[in-house]
């Protein structure tokens, strides 16, 4: 980890703008540089550490694209032409031997085309009778044969070093006989949840207590993004217990993430402890939700102090922690795609801070992309995340917005292939 900048109030009392905060965090981090070898089926979303080359041609033989008849020669036959049937070529059970002039074999989709044949006739254009076939109609120029190197040639690069492995990449690698891959190791992440009022779900609540949700919310979000929480602690707001947890997590993880305790309340110990055990490079974001955010290091390990309110924690994790984890993994940083949308209805708010509002993507009858904002946008209300397709980027200077207002939005959907 590079040397962090000195702690300061970089944007007055308001905090650091989101893009500047992201840039400072990424500039302070270096890739971990660790590799691991995994079975192919465990590599979804991972990143190849080395190039992957095809060991052989794939499929490795000429294959029929459809059910039909492989005929001798390559010439385009005329209707009425006839051939003698001499066998069958099925997938995994090819016809032995080459075809001589006037010969044909029944062939099934994916089966090897025998030597001596340069064309497959679709079965709907052929009449078979008494061990022979006859072409009953005009056939097109397409021979309906795929080449032996259609998917890959020997030595062809299938995946480049640094390429993220999606569904299509894994399917292609499997089709080329690849069983294991060297990928970049992902950072080990330690999660610390602090709060005197927190209670495990399922336990009866006492006065002023709430069921703890941040650990579940953040672990699920990070898992969706491809990063597992390696260690998890839920600790009351007691300085010595928090100090112990911070040091334990820093000792066994590559990143320490906390929620709560980074503001200026009487029970907010995390920021003070991080400053003692390492350094707070900056705190406070010029963002709604997400102002009480801290970044720095604990015993040399990168530290992210997320807000205690669950929505703010999730939003700042998505905007700042996710890019940082990608940098540590050593991959090209992928952020959420952006698109222009219009508000479906009026949105009331007060100017003052830029906001990432949660919204559903709606397609109007004329094809226009609309953003539907429903219910409270409070940073404590996890329900505002349910069904959200978009994070609306609302500039700080804008107050209430009329229906039809055009805004940029981040799309909360990951690619499938």
N, C-alpha and C positions, 0 to 999 in steps of 0.2 A: 504494500500500500504506500503510495507516494505521500510526502509530507503535507498534511492539511494546512489550509490557510488559518491565520489567527482568528479567534472568535471575535465577532463584532456585531453591530447592528447594521447590516449591509443595506437595508432599505428603510431606514428610519424606524419608527415604531411598528410599521405595518408588516415587516418581514421580507423575505427574499422572493422575487417572482419565480414561478415554477420553472421556466426554461433556464434561468440562471442557476437555480438550485440543482437541476439535473446536470447541467454542464459541469458544475464544480464537483459533484459527486463522481461523475464518470472520469473526469480528469485526474482524480485522486486514486483511481483503482487500476490495477494491472491483472491480467488473466492469471489464474492459478497454475495453468500449464500441466495439469495432471491428466493422464490418459487411463482408460480402463477398457477391457475387452468384454463385450456382451453378446449374448445370443441375439440373432436378428429380431426376434419378436419382442425383445426388451428395448429396442432402439427407437421407438416412435418418439419423435420430438427431440431426439438427441442430435449431436453434431459430429460428423465424421472427422476424426483427427488426422487421417491419412487418406489419399486417393484410393478408390476401390476400382480395380480393373477386371474386366471379364476374362475368366480363365479359358473360355472356349466360345465358339460361335453358338448363338441361340436363335432359333431352335436347334440348329446344327444339321438340319436336313430340309429338303424341299417338302412343304406340307400343304395338303389340300385345304382350301378355305371353306369348302362346303361338301355336303354329301353329293356324290355323282359317280362319274366314270372317268378314270384316267386312260387316255388313249395314246397309242404310239405316235411319235412325231410331234411336230410343233405347228404344222400348217393348219390354217383355219378351214375346217371341213364344210362341205355343202350339205344341205338337207338331203336325206336319203342315204348318206354314207353309212357303211356298216362295219362292225368289228366283232371279232370272236372273243368271248369272255374266257379268260384263262386263270382267274383267281380273284382274291379279295385282299385289299390293304386296309387294315383297321388301325386305330390309334394304339400304339404299343405293340402291334402285331403286323409289321409291314409285309408286303408281298415279296417273296424271294425271287431274284432274277430280274433280267431286263425284258422289256416288251419289244417284240419284233413287229415289223410292219403288219397292220391289219389286226393287231391284238389290243385288248383293253382289260382293265380290271375294275371291279366294283371298289370304290374308295369312299371312306367316311371322313367327316370333318376332323382335321388335325392329323390324319394319317400321312405316312411318308409316301411321296409320289415315287413310283418305281423308275429305275433307270430306263431310258428310251422313251419316256413320256414327257411331253412339254405342255400338256393341256389337260384340264379337267372339264368335262361336260356336265352342266347342272342336270340333276336327275329328272327335272320336269320337262327337259327337252329330249329325253331319250325313252325309247320303247325297248324293253328287254323281253326276249322271247327265244326259247329253245337254244340257250347257251350263246346267244348273240345279242348285240344291241344295234339299234338304228337311230340316227339323228332325225328327229321329226320336225324341227324348225330351225330357223337361222339362229346361230349363236354369235354373241358379240366377241370383240377382240380380246377381252379380259381372259387370261388363261386360268384364273382362280387358283393360283399357286403362290404361296409366300416363300420368299427366299430363305436360305439357311442362315443368313445373318440379319434377318429382319429386325430382331430385337437388339442384337449386339454382335460385333465382330471380335475375334480373339484380341485381347489387349486393349480393347476400347474402354475409355474411362466411363464408368457408370455413375460414380459419385465423386465430386471433387472434395479435397480437403477443405474443411470449414463449411460444408454444405449441411443445412438442416434436413433431417430425415423425416419426411412425411409419409403418408399412406402410399402414395404412388412410388416413392423411392424404395420403400421396403418391399412392395410387391414386385418391382422390377429386379431388385437384388435377389429375391427368392427365386424368381424365374431364371436367373443366371447362376443358380447353384451356390450362392453365398450363404454361409451359415452363421458366421460370427463377424463382428465389426469392432474396430478400435474407435472409440468415441472420446470426446473431451469429458472429463469428470465434472459433475455439477457441484457447486459449493454446498457444504454442510451448513444448515441454517438452524440457529438456536432461537427459540421464541420465548420471551418473558412477558407474562401478563401480570400486571400489578393492580392491587386494589383491595382495601379492607372490606368493601361491600360485596365482593364477588362470592358466588356460591355455585357449586357444580350443578348443572341441570339434573332434575330429578329429586333434589333435596328440598325439604320444606323451607320456605322463606321466613326469615325473621324480620323485625322492623328495619326498614331502610335497605334491605339486601336486594340484590338483583342476580339473576342467573347469568353466569359468565358465558359469553358468546364469542368474544374476539378470537380465542384460540381456534374454535371450530371454523369461524368465518375465514380467518386468514390462512389456516392450513388448507381449507378447501379451495380458496382462491389460488394459492400458490401451486397446489396440485394441478388445478386446471391449466395453469401456465407452465407446468412441467417441473416444478421444484418442490421437493418434499421437505417437511420440517423434520429435522433429525432429532432435536431435543426440545422439550417443552416444559416450562415451569409456570405455575400460577402461585404468586407470592403476595402476601399482605404488604401494606405500605409500612414496612419496618426496615430502617436503614441497613442494619447488619444482615438481615435475611436477603435483602435486595443486593447488597454488595457481594455476598457469597454466591448468589445465583448468577450475577453478571460475570464474575470471575470464572465460575464453573463453565458457563456457556462459551466464554472467550477461549477457555482452555481446550475445548473439544470441537469447536465449530469454526467455520470460515467467515461467518457473518452472525452478528447478534442483532436481534430485532426485539424491541419492546413496544408495548402499548400502554399509554398513560404515564403519568409521573414526570412529564417533561415541561409542564407549564410552571406557574409561579405560586401554586397553592401551598398551604401549610403541610400537606401530605405528599407533595410532589418531590420525591427524592431522586428520581432517576437521573435527571440532568446534572444535579450536583455530584452524584456518585460517579457518573461518566467523566466529568471534569477532573475528579480526583484520581480515577483509575486510568485515565487516558487523556482525551481531549474532546471538547465540543467545538467543532469547526464553525457551525452556525446553527441557529435555531429560529423558529418562526418562518412561516410561509405566507406570502401575500396571495392567499387562496382561500376559497370557501367551497367545501369544507376542507380543513387541514391546517389551520394556522399553527397549532402547537406541535411542531415537528422539529426534531433535532437530528443532526448528522455529526458524526465524529468517529472516534475509535476507543475501544476498551482493550487495554493491554496489547495494542497493535492490531487488533481485529476490527474491521469496519463495523460501525454501530449505526443503526437506524432507530430513532425514537419516534414511533408513530403516535398519533393522537389516541386518546382513550375512547372517544366515541367511535362506534364500530364502522359507520359509513365513512367517516373521515380517515380511519385506519385503512379501510379497503381502498379508498381512492388514492391516498398517498402511496400505498404499497404498489398500486398499479402504475402510478406515474413516476415513482422514483426508485422503489426497491426492485421492481421487475427489470428495468434497464440495467441496474447495477449487478444483479445476478447474472444477466447475460454477459456483461463485461467480464465478470470473474470467471465465467465458464469459458470465455475466449471465443465467443461467437459474434457474428454480425448482429447488431442490436436491432430488434424488431419492435416497433411501436404500433399502437392501434391505428388503423387507417382512418382518414378523415374525409368527410363529405359535407356538402352544403344541404341544409334542410330548412324548412319553414315551420314556424310554430302553428300547431293546429288551432290553438286558442290562446287567449291572453295569459301572460305569466306575470304575476305581481312579485316584485322584489325591490329591495333598496339598493341604490348604487353604493359603491365604496370598495368592494373587493371583487376580483374576477371569480367566477363561479363555474364549477363543473356540475351541472344539474342533470339528474337522472331522468331519462325519457324513453318512451317506446317509439319505435319506427313504424309509421303508418303509411301505406301507399294509398293515395286518394284515387277516386274513380278516373281522373285524367292522367294518372301515372305519377303525379307529383309526390315527392318524398316529404312527409310531415313528421314533426316531433310532437308526441303527446305527453304532457307532464301532468301527473295525477297525484294528489295527496301532498302531505307535508314533505318538504325537502330537508327537514332537520337532520343534522349529522348523527343523531342518536337513533334515528328510525331506520332499521334495517329493511323494512318493507319498501322503502324507496328504491332498493336495489332489485327487488323482485320483478322479473319481466323486463328489466331495463335493457334496451338495445343500444342506447346512445348515452354519451356524456356530452351535454350541450356546453359549448365554450362561450360563456357570457362575459363580455368585457367589463372591467370594473366600473367604467363611467356610465353604464346603462342601468336605468332603473326599471320600472315596470315595462313589459314588452307587449306590443299589440299582436293579435293573431296575424299570421302571415309574415312576421319578422323573420328575415333570413339570418341563419347562424351557422357557423362551423360546428361540427359534432364529431366526436370520436366514436367509431363503430365498435361495439363490444361483442364482436364475433370473430372467432378464430377460423382460419381456413380449414377445409375438410381434407383435401388432397395435398 
